């Protein structure tokens, strides 16, 4: 508590933060309480049914590059020269082609960059680069 030697009628030029903090804490509590209620608005017991079709067509093609720089499409070895043609033929048979790229961390960046450029030229728009979390 500060003791002032001047008169008590002086204007205080400092902002009082306490009411602002109180309002913000109340708003935070309101959001914490209401957020879980918004996600569970209607509970429904869904019926169980057997799938009607196989979803193998939506399965992503896995592109793997081992430490020696060899390229594999779903366990089939492919050369860098014929990679773009293989991807193009798979894209023609399945327009919604999705790719997963697994490249060893020791593979030179140039090899991976060439693969990415080929994928872009073919027009594949669903590409996932697979990594391992630390």
N, C-alpha and C positions, 0 to 999 in steps of 0.2 A: 504494500500500500504506500503510495507516494504522498508525501506531505508537501503542500504548496505554501510558499511564503507570501505569494501575492493574494489578491482578492479571489473569492470563490465564484465570482460572476464571469470569469474568463471563459471564452468559447473553447471547447475541446475540438481540436482539428484532427484527431485520430479516429479511424473507423472502428466501431465496435464489432468484432468478428463473431462473438458468441451467439447472437441470434441466427446468423447465417449458418454456422456450424450446426446448430440445433435443427434448423429447417432441413438441411442436407441429410442429416442422420435420419430424420423421420421419413424423408423421401426414399432413402436407401432401404429402410425397413419395409416400407410399403411395396417397393419393387421386389424385394426378396420374398415377401409373403405371396404376392400375386403371380409371380412368374411360373411357379409349378402348377398353379390352378389353370393357367391358360393352355398348357400342353395336354392335360387330361380332362378335357371338357366332356366327352361322350365316351363311355365304355361300351364296347360291342364285342360279343362273342362271335367270332367268324366261323362259318361252317368249314368242315374239312372235306377236301375233294382231291381226287387224283389228278395230276397234271395231264393236260390233253395232248401236248406236243413236247418233243424234246427240244431243249434250248441249245443244242450243240452248235447251231449256226452263229450264235452270238458269242461263242468262245473266242477269246483273243489268241492271235498267232504270236508265239514266243520267238523272239529273235535273240540268240545268244552269241556272244563273242568271247571265246576263251582266251587265256593269257598268250597263246601262240598267235592270235589274230585270226583264227578260223571262225567262219560265220555259219551259224546253224539256224534253220527255220523249222521249228517243231521237231528237233532232233535230226533233221536232214541237212547234211553239209552242203553249203552253197558257196560258190566263189563270189568275190566282190564284183566281178564283171557281169555275172548273171543274176545278181541280187535284185536289181531293179526290175528285170523281166519277170522274175518269180513273184515279186510283190504285185506287179501289174496284173499278172494272170489271176492271182488270188483276189485282187480288188475287182476284176471283171466278173468273177464268179460270185462274189459277195460284196455288194456296194457299201455295206455298213461294216467294213473290215476294221477291226481294232487290233493294235499291235502292242506287245509288251517287250521292251528292250532291256536285256540283261547283258551288261558289258563288264568284264573284269576291270578292276581299277588300274591294272598295269598295262592295259591296251592303250596304244598311242591315240591321242585325241583326234588325229587325222582320220583314222579308220572309222571312228564313231561319227565324225563330222560328215564323211562320205555317205555313211548309211542314212544319216538324218536328211541329207540333201536328196538322196534317192527317194526316200519316203515322201518328202515334200513334193518332188516332181510327179510322183504317181498320184498324189492328191488324197492320201490317207489323212484324215483329220482326227483320228482317235489313237493317240500314242501315249503310252505310259513308260516312264523310265524307272525301272525297279532298283531300289537301293535298300541297304540294310540299316535299320536305326542303330544309333550309337548307344 
